[in-house]
Amino acid sequence: MTQHVSHNGFAPLAQVEAYWEALRGSRLMPNRAEIDPRGIEQALEYSFIVERIAPGIARLRIAGSHLSDLMGMEVRGMPLTSFITPGSRRQLSDILEEVFETPATCTLQLHSEKGAGMPPLEARMILMPLKSDLGDVSRILGALISVGDMGRSPRRFDVTQSALRPIVSGSSNTAVIKQDAPAPVAQPAVKPAPATKSHQLHAGFNEPKVPFQSETPRKDAPYLRLVKSDD
């Protein structure tokens, strides 16, 4: 994930991610109780912890000062979707569920449109799951950072791209990037080449066809016999 967030002023996100990775080791994820603010001291103002309170809804339990600056108010207790425009909130809710349920980590690219006293603003967010004291996956360690002139608050963002990485214990994660794209164009069906006796192509779960064979033991023995009777 680091290569996605360590450039253009987003380096603090890489620090939070590296801290989470170091804590989890070969496990799927660390526990909430293991998080020590001193481990991410240089990124505290951008960091947050949310708690899952309902499907697709996560509430901020701890939030750095940068998040309050973006909203122009204290954000603890607010849903994470408060930072997102109404048109992208369903997308973030779905991402939160995937992070909790898969489990997975996710990097999001965000964009805030220009408005009165608000210049265009680019931001990044990372989400990484944590286990609660009860052992369930109901916490997320994350970070949100914007780069540029913040302008007038509150600032809300559209989700322009997300990279979801299912977590595999003891190995690195592979990103699944999602972004707005045109619908795929249907391709014409390709007629398969005729199979030969020595080589047949079988697609999916299809089994090769077996030619019908008669149960009659001798080729010259009739299977049916017509008996004519005038009675």
N, C-alpha and C positions, 0 to 999 in steps of 0.2 A: 504493500500500500504506500510505502514511503515515497516512491517516485511520483505519485499523483499529488502529493501535498507539500513537498519540500522546496518549492520554487515560488517566485513572485510574492514573497512575503508571507507564505503560509507555513513556514518552518515550524512554528509552535505546534501545529497539528502532528507533525512527525515525532515530536518529543512525547506527546501524549500516547501516540500509538506505540512507540518503542517501550514506554513504561508499562503499558498493558501487556505487550508481548513478553517482556521480561518477567512480569508477575505470573503469567499463565504457564510459562515453561512448556511442558509437554501435555498439559491439560487442555480441555476445551476452552476454559476461561478462568480468570481469578475470581475470588470472592469479594463482595463489597467491603467486608471488614479489613481486607488487605490494602485498600487504597489509602495512601499516605500523601497528603498535600506536598510534603517536602520532596517527593519523587518527581513532581511536575511543577516545581517552583517557578520556572521561567514561562510556564504556560497557564498559570492559575487563572489569570483574568479572562481567558478564553474557554476555560473548562467548565463542565457541568456534570451532574449526575441526575438522571431521571428515574422515576419509579412507574412501573406499569400499573395503572389503576383500572383499566378496562381494555377490551380488544381495540388496538389501534390508537389508544390514548395513553400518553406518558406525561407525568407531571414533574416539573423541575423541583428537585429537593435541594440541590446546591447549584449555584450559578455564579460565574465570575463577573467582574465589573463590566467587561466588554459587552456582555449580553444585556445588562441593564442600560448601558449607553445606547445600544441599538433600539431599545424599546422606549427609552426616556422615562423609565420607572423601575421599581424593584420587580424582578421577574420570578422570584422563588414562589412556588405554588401554582404557577401558570402552566398550561399545557405547552409542550414543545411546538405544537402547530401554530402557536401565537406568532412565531417568527415567519410564517409562511403565508403567502397569499391564498385566498379562498379557493382559487382554481387548482392549487397544487397540494392542498391539505390532505385530500384523499390519497394522493400518491405517497406522501410522507407517512400517513397512517398505515398503509400497506407495507412500506419499508420497515416501520417499527415492528410490525407483526412478524415479518421475515427474520429480523434480527433476533427477536425473542424466541421464535418457534424453531428456526432451522437448526441450531443457531448460526448466526453469521455476523460479519462486520460489514460496514457500508461507508463509502465516501460519497458525499453529495456535492455537486457544483450548483451554486445558487447565483441568481441575478436579480437585482432590484432595479426597476425601471426609473427613468428620470421623472421628477415631479417638481412642484413649486418648492424651491429651497432644498431640493434633494437631487444631487447629481447621480448618474448611474453608478451602481455599486456592485462589485463582484465579491462573493464570499464562498467559503468552503466549510463543510461540516463533516465530522467523522463520528460514527456510532459503534461502540464495542460493548457486547453484553457482559453482565456480571451476575454471579449467583448471590442471592440474598442470604441472610443468616439462617433461613429455613431450608436452603438448598435449591429453591426454585429459581429459574431464570426470569427475574422481574426487575432488574436494574440495568442501566446503561451508563457507561462512562463515555462522555463525548466531549467535543470541542467545536466551537463555532468562531470563525474569524473572518472579518471583512477587511478589504484592502482598498484604501482611497479615502476621499473626503466623505464622511458620514452624512453631513448635512443635517437637515431637520429630522427629528425622530417623531413617531416610530418608523423604523425601516422594516419592511416585510419583503420576502424573496420568493421568486418562482424557482422550482426545482428544474434545472435544465439538463442534468445528467446524474445518474447514480451508478456506482460500481459496487455490487453486492458480492461478498466472498463467503461462501459457506465454510465453517470452521471444521478442520480435520485435526483431531488430536495428534500432536507430535509432528505436524508438517505445516508448510506454508499454505496459504489460501490462494485460490484462483478466482480472479474477479469476473463477474458477469455484468457487463456494462449495459445499462438501459438508458435510452434517450429517445426523444421524439424523432421519428423517421417515417418516410412514406411507406404505405402498405406494400408488401412484396407483390410483384407482378407474377401471375400464374404462368408457369412454364408449360408448353405443350407436352403432352404425354409422349414418351419415347417407346416405340414398339420394340420389345426385346427380340434379339436374333433367335431364329429357330434352334432348338436344342438338338444335339445329335445323340445317337445311342450311347456313345462313349462319354459324353459330358452333358449334364443337364444343370440349368440354373434354377435354384429354388429360392424364392423371395419370402422373407418373414418366417412364419411358421408353416408355410405350405409344404406338404409332403409330396414326394415324387409319385406320379400316377403309375399304378401297377396294371399291366394289361390283363384282361379277363382270360382265364383259363378254364376249360371245361373239366368237370369232375369225371367225365367218361374215361375209363382206363384204356380203351382201344379206339384208334381213329376210325376203324371200319364198323364199330358198333353204333347203331342209331340211338340217339337220345330219346326220340319219340317214335312210336310205331303205330300206324293207322290200321285198325282192324275193321274190315267191312262186313256187315252182316245184314242180310235181307229179312231177318226175323222181326 
